[in-house]
Amino acid sequence: MLRQLSRRNRYLILLVGLLLLGLYFAPLWFVQLTAPQYPEGLGMNLWIHKITGLGQFDLQNINLLNHYVGMDPIIEQAIPEFGYMPYVVAFMILGAVVTFLYPRRFMVYLGLANLLLVGTAGMWDFWRWEYNYGHHLNPGAPISIPGMVYQPPLLGCKQLLNIESCSWPHLGGYLLFLVTAVLLFVIVSEHSKGTASK
Amino acid sequence: MRHTLFRWSLVLCIASAVVASVALTHCSKGGSNSNILASDAAKRVYVAPGQKDEFYWFMSGGYSGQVAVYAIPSGRLIKQIPVFSLFPEDGYGIEEETKDMLLTSHGYIPWGDAHHPEASMTKGVQDGRWLFINENNTPRIARIDLKSFSTAEIIEIPNTSGNHASPFSTENSEYLMSATRFSYPIPQKDVSVQDSEKGVLNGSISMIKVDPTSGRMSIALQILVPGYDYDISHCGKGPSHDWCFFSTYNTEQAHKMLEIEASKNDKDYILAFNWKKAEQCLADGKAKDFSGVYYTNFHPENKATIAEKHSGVKMITNPADCSGMMYYLPTPKSPHGADVDPSGEYIVGGGKLASLIPVHSFEKLQKAINDKSNYIKVVDGIPVLKYESTLAGEVQKPCLGPLHTEFDGLGYAYTSCFITSEVVKWKLGTWEVVDRIPVYYSIGHLSIAGGDSAKPIAKYLIALNKITKDRYLPVGPEVTQSAQLIDISGSKMKMLLDFPTIGEPHYAQGIPASLLAENSQKIFILAENENPYAVKNEKDARVERDGKTVHVYMTSIRSHFKPDVVEVKVGDTVYFHVTNLEQDYDIDHGFAVYGAPTSNILIMPGETKTMRYEATKEGIYPFYCTDFCSALHQEMQQYLRVTK
């Protein structure tokens, strides 16, 4: 467990840190909405620290449409996760740097565990927000269809009244997948190196 | 006897049957103008649902005072731009922000007669920034912004009457030219028209400067010229960059029964005007301070119109004071068009009562003015040159009533012929007619995209006809005007489409969609709204009273106005300043108040507009959104309460 990482794998871990840095510059996920009246589409990007419209005024326009069915407005300030997610990612980058300087195999296990934990928690949290937005509707809303909920999908597309809502990973999301793959590769290669040397 | 009568009637009958059948065959040939299969034509103009056209075509609305925008080749009307006439559809010229656009030195005028759209140009080619158009009746020129497709500025031209030869642009839109069609006393005064000596009624040429960055227009210089009727102009390009050309009629200077008295001379003139020379004479102090009151009305984006009254212009009162500036080129007979080919070498006169089309050569003109033996006489300091000295050639027997000429850039010219109702295609240089096509009926102007510029697009020609008669389902005595789309991409012209137009389109400008569509404005950015009455947040919606004046700072967004109920008193003057908080394309809101003696106002996303309302009687007056904006549009209704 305390075995040193190979030189190449050390640099791969440094790469992981660099890739994670990308999360500050690219959105994790995006939600795209299309409707007959919105052929050009409306959409929003979810970052680790903010939520933005695909177009300059998309967020405002999505909220305007959502108010007809009584959904809460999507406002950055209402989502506390944006406040601490940057620190969580910073912690992971720090972990990568420490692993680079102190290249031990167990550190890589820890890193992967951390990543999977944060990833799973993040997806669950995203689902929970979507669930709440889609289910907690203002009973006084102009359009009220009994039994209808407006929870967007986590991954894939879903028809919600006249709007088709699609949710997919953005560049940041793919970075996370890549980071997971790199960590798995490091572990497997370290492991096979270990067995080969035995 | 009876027998003979019978035989004669039989002969007559047969004869008339033959005549009728010939006439019918002839008619059916003309009527279906079957030089192209209907299905082929349909394919050429069919723009499938969801697809877009290749060209914007800006057509003057004539006596509607507006500009109509058509999509070509489909011929669909896609916009009416209000310019010189008020427009209740969106409140232009009525609501507070734009009503001063229609101010003139004669007061507020709710109507105008729009004639010639002209595109702004760089190096003789349309640059897609602005469209200019003249008002003939109360002389004015408007500048339309081609991002917002709205009128940005109107300048009144003083010392001018019948602003017809206008607004023709120099090669880089340095200046717009403008001239009097109706000579009159300059400065204005009472004279005896019928008995007046020649010279009592004058003409004038105006140079309107266009600021190259802002587009703002100003009157740079005016020149007093003999009182002929200056009809149409076009400016030079390339070698003739420094020059503009104006056709004239009524060189007889008749002031009654012009249809007879003004058609006597065998030749009238085309005025060749060296505007660079005029610019130099102005700089040299040869222009005098001259009277003249006029307005400039500027509508900055999303603000109230700034209407300014000006007094005084610079005037060259005698063309002799600036020698080399002007020459008259004799041109048969009462010429209408004065059109310059893409190379800038040929100046084509449309001899409206002539049976030929005279073409002047710019090169020959340059030689002729340097040789005084070519001067026939001098009128008010303007030399009249020998016809032959500037003539490049004549198109013989092209048609009757040649009016206007446009070019395809491939060496051909297309001339509209009013009397014979046709378009004639002829070759520059050989002056041979190569093709002709009938149009329905009595064509005035014709238009090719860039057809008056240095770079025409030889694809479509639009015939702008004056008489419509039986082309559409009859709708009472007044019918629309008719335009016809003609394919000019091949060697033979092909008729593609008829479509009705608004008012009476005189000239038109076709501009490629690729030059304008990308820049077309979708919304006004609310954060950049500098209207002093704008409200950018619903929380700031309020009513402010200042004596008997009440300002309602109102917001509109799907699907309500704020404040909810507006309360005022009898005798109040109420200003509803409505800001549309939306930032979504095509989500306009309208605003109308029960009993308001104005129009509705239409407010674009991010825009503020103001309606003035006099509260005269107590009661409850509903107001509502007039532009269907959302699923809850019908619910967008509230109340104005007027109390004692």
Interface residues (C-beta under 8 A of the other chain):
Chain A: Q56 F57 Q60 N61 L64 Y68 P142 I143
Chain B: I523 I557 R558 E582 Q583 D584 S630 A631 L632 E635
